Amino acid sequence: MDKAATLTLEGPLTMTTARRHLDDGRVLAAAGDLRVDCSALTESDSATLALLFDWLRVARRAGHRLEVRGLAEGLRSLAELYGVADLLPMQDGGPHS
């Protein structure tokens, strides 16, 4: 994914803030391969996972790849709890890295 666009998520990404990021990720995922960097998130919840899976669906429909970096351990644990961790294309030591 050398030529992938990078979407860096910063600050809190929760139920109350997720909506403002939705379209940005969809546009980038539809346009080409996308790398989502979560390392600068200060707070996250299940809404973060919902966004990542939404963008993954958009990317796959368009024939592109999506890669997730820097996902906090708490969010990884939540994905495990939900039984969806193996579906996340993690670059940095997570599932499917």
N, C-alpha and C positions, 0 to 999 in steps of 0.2 A: 504494500500500500504506500509506495514511495510518493505518489502524486495525489494522495488523499488530502482533502480539505480537513482542517482541524477546527472543531468547535470546542472552545474552552468554556466550561461551566464554572461560574464563580459565585461565592456567597451562598445564601440559603436557597435550596431547591426543594420545596415542600408543596403540599397541597395548595397553599395560598399563593405560591409564586410560579408553579409549573406552567400554567397557561401561557404566560408571556414568552416562554421558550419554545413552545410547541411548533409554531410555524417556521421559526429559524431552522430548527433541526430537520423538519420535513423538506424544506427547500434544498438544503445542502445534501440530504440523503438521496433525493430524487435526481440531483444534478451529477453526482459522481460518488466515488468511494469517500467514506467519511470516517474520521477518527474523532471520537468524543473523549475529551480529557476532563475527568471528574476530580482531579487532584486538588483543585482550588475551592471545592465546595466546603462550606463551613457547617452546613446542616442539610440533611437529606432524609427522605422517608420513602414510602412505597410509591409516591408520585414520581420520584426519580426513576424507579424501575419501569413504571408505566411509560414514561417518555422514551426511555431507551428502547423498549420493545416496540413502541409505535414507530420510531425512526428506523429500527431494524426491519420492520415490515415494509416501510416505504422504500428503503434501500433495496431490499430483495426483489420487490415488485418491479423496480426499475433496472434490475440486473447489476446492482452495485453491492459493494461490501461495506460493512460497518464494523468498527473496532472500538472497544471501550478500554480506556486507560485510567488508572488512578482511582478505582472505585474503593471507597472506604470499607474496612472490614465489617462494619455494622451493616452496610448495605449488601455485602456479599452474604452475610449470615441470613439476612432477611430473604434474599433470593433462594438460599438453601432451604429455609423454612417453607417457602412457597413451592418448592420443587421445580424452580425454573433456572437455577444457577447454570446448569449445563447448556442452556439455550443462549446464554450471553457470550458473545465473541470477545473474550478478554485478551488483552495483549500482555499484561504484566503479571503473569503467574496465576491468573484465574482460569476458569474452564475454557477450553478450546484456545489456549494461548499458543 
